[in-house]
Amino acid sequence: MFLNISQPVECTPLALNNEGAADIDIWIARFDLLHPEVSGNKWYKLYYFLKDAAEKNATSIVTYGGAFSNHLLATAAACCALRIPCKGIVRGEAPEILSPILNRCAEWGMDLEFISRESFNTIKHTFGVHSGEYHIPEGGFHLLGVQGAARMWDAIQHLKPTHIITAVGTATTFAGLLSVADAYVIAVPVIKNMTDIPERLIQLNVDLNKTPFEIWSAYHLGGYAKTTPALYEFMNTMLTIHQIPLDKVYTAKMMYAVQERIQQGYFKKGHRLVCLHTGGLYGNLPLDRRV
C-alpha cells in the first residue's frame, strides 16, 4: 500500500538555548519528512481507514475539514496515489479564492463541497460505507484513527523517552499515544477553549488511568491558526539554528511551549523529551515572513 507505517523516522537531537536544557535530552521526531503533503500524523491516522476502504471495495473516499485542513490535503494526496476518487466536505461558504490548501486539494483531484457550519457539525464524524462512498471523520476522529496514531510510538520508543509532547487538534493522535506509550504524554491544544479533551479521549475508548498525561492549554496564542510576532521569531530561530521548519498552526506552538516550560524549570535532570513534528508545513502558505 502507498502508506507504510513501519518505516523508520528521523529523530533529530536538539540543543535548545535555554537555561537548564543541558541536563535533559531533547529530540524532535521528524514525521513531517515521510511525505510533503501526507505528512506527520496524517500518514498514520489515514492508514487503517484506507486499508478498511480497500477491503470493503469502496468506490470513493469522502472526508471532512475546514479551509486550512491538512487532513483534507493528506487525504487528497493519498487518494491520488491510490487512484481512488475522493471528496472533501468543507466547513463554511465557498470563498471567491480557495485557500492554498484547498487549491492543492483540487490539484490532487479532490472534489470540494462547501456546506454551512451548522450542517458540517452534524455530519463531520460520519464513518463507514454509504452507497459505495467510504466516509472518514474529520481529522480521523475514530478508533481506526487512534489505531493508526498509536503506531507512531513504534518509531520513537527506541529513544526511551520519559516525556512525549504533541500538538492537539481533534485529540486523535493524543489518544493513540495514550493507548500504547510507556511515557508521560503531554498535549498542547492549538484551539482556544478546548476544554473537552478528556471527554474526547473517553469517546475514543482511552483508559484515562492507563498512561499519565497532562494538558498544556495556554499555548493556543489566541485560537486555531492564530499567531504572534514571538511565534514567528521562534519559528525563524528553529529554522536558522536547527534547520527545522515548523508549521504555524501546530508544531510551532508545541515547540514554543516546550521551550517556555524548560525555561520555567518544568523538566528535571535526566528527563528525555521526544517532541512530535506532526507535519502540516503546507499550512504555512501564504506567509508574509521568511518562514
Salt bridges, closest charged atoms under 4 A:
ASP25 OD2 - ARG272 NH1 3.35
ASP32 OD2 - ARG30 NH2 2.84
ASP32 OD1 - HIS277 ND1 3.64
GLU37 OE2 - ARG104 NE 3.06
ASP52 OD2 - LYS56 NZ 3.12
GLU55 OE2 - LYS51 NZ 2.77
GLU107 OE1 - ARG104 NH1 2.88
GLU113 OE1 - LYS87 NZ 3.29
GLU133 OE1 - HIS135 NE2 3.47
GLU138 OE2 - ARG91 NH1 3.26
ASP154 OD2 - ARG151 NE 2.73
ASP196 OD1 - ARG200 NE 3.03
ASP288 OD1 - ARG289 NE 3.89
